[in-house]
């Protein structure tokens, strides 16, 4: 399944881009869950993890944790710009 086709992936990328380096996983998921067009399966947290694994987002510190912050990568920005 191509997760980039999901509204949740697009919303996650947009949320992180708008709050680059500020939001934790909880803030991202809480924000994305408020949109009516976001799929509930797979869960947004799962999509968030997939976006990291595929290089659209990065996590600081890389080992994660509840206070880790999310950043959008150049690949993630290019994906957002391509889909506008």
Secondary structure as the mmCIF struct_conf table of DSSP 4:
data_model
#
loop_
_struct_conf.conf_type_id
_struct_conf.id
_struct_conf.beg_label_comp_id
_struct_conf.beg_label_asym_id
_struct_conf.beg_label_seq_id
_struct_conf.end_label_comp_id
_struct_conf.end_label_asym_id
_struct_conf.end_label_seq_id
HELX_RH_3T_P HELX_RH_3T_P1 UNK A 3 UNK A 5
BEND BEND1 UNK A 6 UNK A 6
HELX_RH_AL_P HELX_RH_AL_P1 UNK A 7 UNK A 18
TURN_TY1_P TURN_TY1_P1 UNK A 19 UNK A 22
HELX_RH_AL_P HELX_RH_AL_P2 UNK A 25 UNK A 33
TURN_TY1_P TURN_TY1_P2 UNK A 34 UNK A 34
TURN_TY1_P TURN_TY1_P3 UNK A 36 UNK A 37
BEND BEND2 UNK A 38 UNK A 38
BEND BEND3 UNK A 41 UNK A 42
HELX_RH_AL_P HELX_RH_AL_P3 UNK A 44 UNK A 53
TURN_TY1_P TURN_TY1_P4 UNK A 54 UNK A 55
BEND BEND4 UNK A 56 UNK A 56
STRN STRN1 UNK A 57 UNK A 60
BEND BEND5 UNK A 61 UNK A 61
TURN_TY1_P TURN_TY1_P5 UNK A 62 UNK A 63
TURN_TY1_P TURN_TY1_P6 UNK A 66 UNK A 67
STRN STRN2 UNK A 69 UNK A 72
HELX_RH_AL_P HELX_RH_AL_P4 UNK A 74 UNK A 82
TURN_TY1_P TURN_TY1_P7 UNK A 83 UNK A 83
#
